[in-house]
């Protein structure tokens, strides 16, 4: 339940977004702020709700979804903003496969209709679907995986197709010196062409990373619960803590490939929250340089645990930082007063 400081109760995040729009969030002061008791909604926890109230994104911001195939005919997906790479099929052949379920779930977090049960962060942005693994069940509940060479090829396809952001809710398998070099070259190309790459940190709960999460251009994403507490299964390294962010990865509801809602957990679930935040920032501020977007989303994120875990995503703080105004500080002061 969302509660304002004057006691007004607003039942859902999207009702709250309409309340923000009606009451012009730009003029917020300490008499109107919002917070959640006990467990927060993931969109509020990450500062996405007020940014989503401003925009659903723009088609010019193209997100490359390197994942499994997607149930393109799902009634809650905004089909007019879904794209495929010519010559590659993105439609699920087997809706019951783990790959199809995973790809559809992640697509829903980003691109579902706002009336759906999914977070539906940026439904007006263009989602380019680039499947990278076949429709087989992931082993042991781990992230669906791809080899470094397969992933490098997919990243280059997304760059060539005009993507501004690439979402990688997957893990690497079969690392090799040659494959890692090929992947590093593809990530270097993304950096040169200002394509922001967001990648899951991994779910093995180990102190270790990969050529993907170690690359300085990549924003690795660890998972937290709905109170912002670190999830113990997130992989951690110095580069993940230094270059990355955390976002909700527990009890997240999105689209199932069978037409029903589904719930997943893990760093692959957390990753599209960061991707969606970047897409909305670039939609509102399309002239911003990729370095400016990256710097804002990292510097304005909430450091509450030192540097032993990546800071929590703060999308609204990043937006206000780029605009150079003090609205985020007004919001935070009001929230502290209300709490």
Backbone torsions as a table, in degrees:
resi	resn	phi	psi	omega
1	UNK	NA	129.0	177.3
2	UNK	-90.6	134.3	-175.1
3	UNK	-132.4	127.3	175.5
4	UNK	-86.3	167.8	-177.7
5	UNK	-68.5	-18.7	176.7
6	UNK	-93.4	11.8	172.9
7	UNK	90.0	1.1	-179.7
8	UNK	-72.5	133.2	-178.9
9	UNK	-104.3	134.8	-179.2
10	UNK	-127.6	125.1	-163.4
11	UNK	-77.2	-27.5	-174.7
12	UNK	-141.8	161.5	178.3
13	UNK	-58.1	-37.1	-177.3
14	UNK	-77.3	-31.8	170.2
15	UNK	-63.5	-37.2	177.9
16	UNK	-64.9	-40.3	177.7
17	UNK	-61.3	-41.5	177.6
18	UNK	-64.2	-35.7	177.7
19	UNK	-64.2	-42.3	178.0
20	UNK	-60.1	-47.1	-179.1
21	UNK	-61.4	-44.0	-178.0
22	UNK	-63.7	-37.8	-175.0
23	UNK	-100.3	11.0	172.8
24	UNK	56.7	85.8	-176.2
25	UNK	-58.9	-22.5	179.7
26	UNK	-58.3	-29.3	-175.1
27	UNK	-99.7	21.8	-177.7
28	UNK	-60.3	141.2	170.8
29	UNK	-136.8	-171.5	-172.5
30	UNK	-69.1	-11.2	176.8
31	UNK	-82.4	-11.7	173.2
32	UNK	-135.2	106.7	170.1
33	UNK	-143.8	166.8	-178.3
34	UNK	-130.8	152.6	175.5
35	UNK	-159.5	167.6	-179.5
36	UNK	-115.2	142.1	171.3
37	UNK	-83.8	136.1	173.3
38	UNK	66.3	-101.1	-174.9
39	UNK	-99.1	128.5	-176.6
40	UNK	-89.7	156.4	168.3
41	UNK	-70.8	141.2	-177.0
42	UNK	-61.0	-29.9	179.8
43	UNK	-71.9	-31.4	176.3
44	UNK	-79.4	-40.2	-179.2
45	UNK	-56.9	-36.2	-176.0
46	UNK	-97.6	5.0	-178.6
47	UNK	70.7	18.3	-179.3
48	UNK	-81.6	-30.5	-173.4
49	UNK	-56.6	-49.3	179.6
50	UNK	-67.6	-30.3	177.2
51	UNK	-71.3	-37.7	176.3
52	UNK	-67.4	-27.3	176.3
53	UNK	-69.0	-23.4	179.5
54	UNK	-85.4	-35.2	-172.4
55	UNK	-155.2	151.6	169.4
56	UNK	-102.9	6.1	-176.5
57	UNK	99.9	177.5	177.0
58	UNK	-133.4	149.5	-176.0
59	UNK	-62.0	-24.1	-178.3
60	UNK	-67.6	-19.6	175.8
61	UNK	-88.1	109.0	-175.6
62	UNK	-104.1	125.9	178.7
63	UNK	-105.8	126.1	174.0
64	UNK	-87.2	118.2	178.4
65	UNK	-100.8	98.4	177.4
66	UNK	-93.4	105.0	-169.4
67	UNK	-163.0	-149.0	172.3
68	UNK	-86.3	176.6	173.4
69	UNK	-66.3	165.2	-173.1
70	UNK	-125.0	144.1	174.3
71	UNK	-74.8	85.2	-170.6
72	UNK	-64.1	-23.0	-178.6
73	UNK	-90.7	7.3	178.9
74	UNK	-57.5	131.0	-175.3
75	UNK	-64.7	-19.5	-178.9
76	UNK	-96.4	4.4	173.8
77	UNK	-94.3	140.8	-179.0
78	UNK	-83.7	86.7	-171.7
79	UNK	-57.0	-28.9	-177.0
80	UNK	-69.1	-15.7	179.2
81	UNK	-109.9	10.1	176.2
82	UNK	-94.2	135.9	179.2
83	UNK	-128.9	152.8	174.8
84	UNK	-120.4	153.4	173.1
85	UNK	-79.1	127.1	-179.4
86	UNK	-52.0	134.1	178.9
87	UNK	88.3	-5.7	178.3
88	UNK	-121.6	135.6	178.3
89	UNK	-90.3	133.9	179.4
90	UNK	-110.5	-7.6	-178.6
91	UNK	-80.1	137.4	176.9
92	UNK	-62.3	136.6	170.7
93	UNK	-90.0	-33.5	179.9
94	UNK	-126.7	100.1	-177.2
95	UNK	-60.8	-18.5	-179.7
96	UNK	-88.1	-5.1	-178.3
97	UNK	-71.1	150.2	178.2
98	UNK	-61.1	-36.6	-179.7
99	UNK	-64.6	-43.1	178.9
100	UNK	-65.8	-43.7	179.4
101	UNK	-60.8	-43.3	-177.9
102	UNK	-67.2	-47.5	-179.5
103	UNK	-61.4	-41.5	179.9
104	UNK	-67.2	-39.5	179.6
105	UNK	-61.3	-48.9	-179.2
106	UNK	-66.4	-40.9	177.2
107	UNK	-58.6	-37.9	179.4
108	UNK	-64.9	-38.5	178.1
109	UNK	-59.1	-37.2	-177.6
110	UNK	-88.2	-46.0	-159.4
111	UNK	-123.3	6.4	179.5
112	UNK	-68.4	164.2	175.1
113	UNK	-67.2	146.5	-178.4
114	UNK	-65.3	-17.5	178.2
115	UNK	-85.4	-2.0	-176.2
116	UNK	-85.8	171.8	176.8
117	UNK	-76.3	-6.7	-178.8
118	UNK	-80.5	161.2	176.3
119	UNK	-58.0	-35.7	172.7
120	UNK	53.3	57.2	-170.1
121	UNK	-69.9	-47.4	-171.7
122	UNK	-137.4	63.4	-173.8
123	UNK	-66.7	-18.5	179.3
124	UNK	-90.1	-7.6	172.1
125	UNK	-76.0	156.4	178.8
126	UNK	-85.0	132.2	179.3
127	UNK	-111.5	112.6	177.4
128	UNK	-93.8	116.6	-174.9
129	UNK	-94.5	121.5	-179.9
130	UNK	-127.1	86.2	179.4
131	UNK	-59.8	141.5	-177.7
132	UNK	-128.0	-7.3	174.4
133	UNK	-136.8	154.7	-174.0
134	UNK	-77.4	170.2	-176.3
135	UNK	-83.2	73.7	174.9
136	UNK	-126.1	157.7	-179.0
137	UNK	-70.7	132.5	173.2
138	UNK	-63.0	145.2	-175.0
139	UNK	-80.7	127.8	171.3
140	UNK	65.1	21.9	177.6
141	UNK	76.5	8.2	179.8
142	UNK	-80.2	174.6	177.0
143	UNK	-60.3	142.0	167.2
144	UNK	-56.1	147.1	-169.7
145	UNK	-131.3	162.2	176.9
146	UNK	-145.5	155.7	176.5
147	UNK	-75.5	158.7	177.1
148	UNK	-56.3	-37.7	-179.4
149	UNK	-66.7	-44.7	177.9
150	UNK	-60.9	-42.1	-178.6
151	UNK	-68.0	-40.6	178.5
152	UNK	-59.9	-42.8	179.7
153	UNK	-62.8	-42.0	-179.1
154	UNK	-67.1	-39.9	178.5
155	UNK	-61.8	-43.1	179.0
156	UNK	-64.2	-38.3	176.6
157	UNK	-59.4	-42.5	-179.4
158	UNK	-67.7	-39.7	177.4
159	UNK	-62.2	-47.6	-178.8
160	UNK	-62.9	-27.9	-178.9
161	UNK	-84.7	0.5	175.4
162	UNK	90.4	20.0	178.4
163	UNK	-68.0	143.5	173.6
164	UNK	-96.4	-25.0	-177.9
165	UNK	-137.9	145.5	174.7
166	UNK	-124.7	128.8	178.2
167	UNK	-104.3	124.2	-178.8
168	UNK	-121.1	87.5	176.7
169	UNK	-93.3	52.0	-174.3
170	UNK	-140.1	171.0	177.5
171	UNK	-115.9	159.0	175.8
172	UNK	-90.3	143.1	173.2
173	UNK	-127.7	160.8	177.4
174	UNK	50.0	54.0	177.5
175	UNK	-64.4	147.2	178.1
176	UNK	-152.2	154.1	178.8
177	UNK	-55.1	-43.1	-179.3
178	UNK	-67.2	-44.4	178.9
179	UNK	-64.4	-41.4	179.1
180	UNK	-63.2	-37.7	177.8
181	UNK	-64.7	-40.9	179.3
182	UNK	-64.1	-42.4	178.2
183	UNK	-65.3	-42.7	178.3
184	UNK	-60.9	-39.9	177.7
185	UNK	-62.2	-40.8	179.3
186	UNK	-66.1	-40.0	178.3
187	UNK	-69.1	-35.6	174.1
188	UNK	-61.7	-40.4	177.5
189	UNK	-63.5	-41.4	177.4
190	UNK	-59.1	-42.0	179.2
191	UNK	-63.9	-43.4	179.9
192	UNK	-62.8	-35.5	-176.0
193	UNK	-97.8	11.6	172.7
194	UNK	62.6	35.8	175.6
195	UNK	-98.6	114.2	-176.8
196	UNK	-77.0	131.6	-178.4
197	UNK	-112.4	124.9	-179.8
198	UNK	-117.8	127.3	-172.2
199	UNK	-135.5	146.0	175.9
200	UNK	-66.9	139.0	180.0
201	UNK	-72.8	-26.3	-178.6
202	UNK	110.6	155.9	-170.4
203	UNK	-114.5	19.2	-176.2
204	UNK	-86.1	-7.9	179.8
205	UNK	65.1	35.4	-176.8
206	UNK	-115.9	161.6	172.5
207	UNK	-90.2	84.2	-176.6
208	UNK	-175.6	157.1	-179.3
209	UNK	-138.6	-156.5	-176.2
210	UNK	-144.2	177.1	175.4
211	UNK	-58.8	-26.9	178.7
212	UNK	-72.7	-55.3	-174.6
213	UNK	-76.3	-16.2	177.4
214	UNK	-83.5	-17.1	-174.9
215	UNK	-67.4	132.7	-174.3
216	UNK	-66.5	-18.8	179.7
217	UNK	-84.7	-18.6	-176.2
218	UNK	-81.1	139.8	171.2
219	UNK	-99.2	98.2	177.8
220	UNK	-76.3	147.4	-175.6
221	UNK	-123.7	122.1	172.4
222	UNK	-96.2	164.3	-177.0
223	UNK	-103.9	148.1	172.3
224	UNK	-132.3	170.0	176.7
225	UNK	-88.1	-173.5	-175.0
226	UNK	-80.6	7.8	167.8
227	UNK	-112.2	8.7	178.5
228	UNK	82.5	9.0	-178.7
229	UNK	-84.5	140.7	-177.6
230	UNK	-57.3	139.1	173.6
231	UNK	-85.6	129.5	-171.2
232	UNK	-67.2	-17.6	-177.7
233	UNK	-84.7	-8.1	-178.1
234	UNK	-67.9	131.1	172.8
235	UNK	-67.3	146.3	-179.6
236	UNK	-136.0	139.8	169.8
237	UNK	-144.8	171.8	175.4
238	UNK	-58.9	-39.8	-178.6
239	UNK	-70.1	-35.7	177.7
240	UNK	-65.4	-44.0	179.4
241	UNK	-69.7	-35.5	-176.1
242	UNK	-78.2	-42.3	-173.9
243	UNK	-100.8	-11.2	-168.7
244	UNK	-103.9	-172.5	179.4
245	UNK	-137.7	165.5	168.9
246	UNK	-117.9	154.9	-179.5
247	UNK	-153.9	163.3	-177.0
248	UNK	-60.8	130.8	177.2
249	UNK	-131.6	12.5	-177.3
250	UNK	-116.4	134.0	173.1
251	UNK	55.1	42.4	178.6
252	UNK	-91.5	131.0	179.3
253	UNK	-103.3	133.4	176.1
254	UNK	-147.6	-154.2	-174.0
255	UNK	-90.3	138.2	171.3
256	UNK	-95.7	149.6	-178.4
257	UNK	-68.8	-14.6	178.9
258	UNK	-89.8	6.3	-179.8
259	UNK	93.8	-10.9	177.7
260	UNK	-96.0	170.7	174.8
261	UNK	-76.3	156.9	-179.7
262	UNK	-138.8	158.8	178.2
263	UNK	-129.6	133.1	178.7
264	UNK	-132.3	166.4	169.3
265	UNK	-139.1	162.3	177.7
266	UNK	128.3	172.5	-179.3
267	UNK	-69.4	-25.3	176.1
268	UNK	-67.5	-28.3	176.1
269	UNK	-75.6	-35.2	-179.8
270	UNK	-71.9	-33.8	-172.1
271	UNK	-57.2	-46.2	-178.0
272	UNK	-66.9	-16.4	173.3
273	UNK	-65.4	-40.2	177.5
274	UNK	-70.4	-44.5	177.8
275	UNK	-58.2	-45.6	-179.8
276	UNK	-64.3	-38.2	177.6
277	UNK	-61.9	-44.0	178.6
278	UNK	-62.5	-41.7	179.8
279	UNK	-61.5	-41.8	179.1
280	UNK	-69.2	-39.8	177.5
281	UNK	-59.7	-46.5	-179.0
282	UNK	-69.0	-29.3	177.1
283	UNK	-68.3	-41.1	179.0
284	UNK	-76.0	-29.4	-175.4
285	UNK	-129.8	65.5	-169.5
286	UNK	-67.1	-16.2	179.7
287	UNK	-87.3	-3.3	-178.4
288	UNK	-69.8	144.8	176.6
289	UNK	-77.5	152.3	179.5
290	UNK	-58.4	-36.1	178.6
291	UNK	-65.2	-35.5	178.3
292	UNK	-67.3	-42.6	177.8
293	UNK	-62.7	-48.2	179.9
294	UNK	-60.3	-45.1	-178.0
295	UNK	-63.7	-42.4	-177.7
296	UNK	-66.7	-43.4	-174.9
297	UNK	-71.5	-24.7	176.8
298	UNK	-85.0	-44.6	-174.1
299	UNK	-73.7	-27.7	-177.8
300	UNK	-93.8	1.4	177.5
301	UNK	-73.8	159.9	-166.0
302	UNK	-89.7	108.2	177.5
303	UNK	-87.6	105.6	178.4
304	UNK	-122.0	-2.0	-174.4
305	UNK	-129.4	27.4	-175.0
306	UNK	68.0	-142.0	-178.9
307	UNK	-119.9	24.5	177.0
308	UNK	-85.3	-8.6	179.8
309	UNK	-152.5	144.0	-178.3
310	UNK	-59.0	145.5	-179.7
311	UNK	-66.3	154.0	-179.0
312	UNK	-75.1	134.7	176.9
313	UNK	-53.9	134.0	174.5
314	UNK	-132.8	85.3	-174.0
315	UNK	-65.0	-41.3	-179.8
316	UNK	-67.3	-38.8	176.7
317	UNK	-62.0	-38.9	178.4
318	UNK	-65.1	-41.9	178.9
319	UNK	-61.2	-47.5	-179.5
320	UNK	-66.2	-33.0	178.6
321	UNK	-63.8	-44.2	-180.0
322	UNK	-67.2	-39.0	178.3
323	UNK	-71.0	-21.0	177.1
324	UNK	75.6	27.8	178.1
325	UNK	-113.8	178.8	-173.8
326	UNK	-106.5	18.7	-175.0
327	UNK	-64.6	-34.4	-179.4
328	UNK	-65.8	-35.7	179.0
329	UNK	-69.5	-36.5	175.2
330	UNK	-60.6	-44.5	-179.5
331	UNK	-60.7	-46.2	-176.8
332	UNK	-67.5	-40.4	177.8
333	UNK	-62.0	-41.3	179.6
334	UNK	-66.6	-37.3	179.2
335	UNK	-65.2	-42.7	179.6
336	UNK	-63.7	-39.4	179.1
337	UNK	-63.4	-42.6	-178.6
338	UNK	-66.3	-38.5	-178.3
339	UNK	-69.8	NA	NA
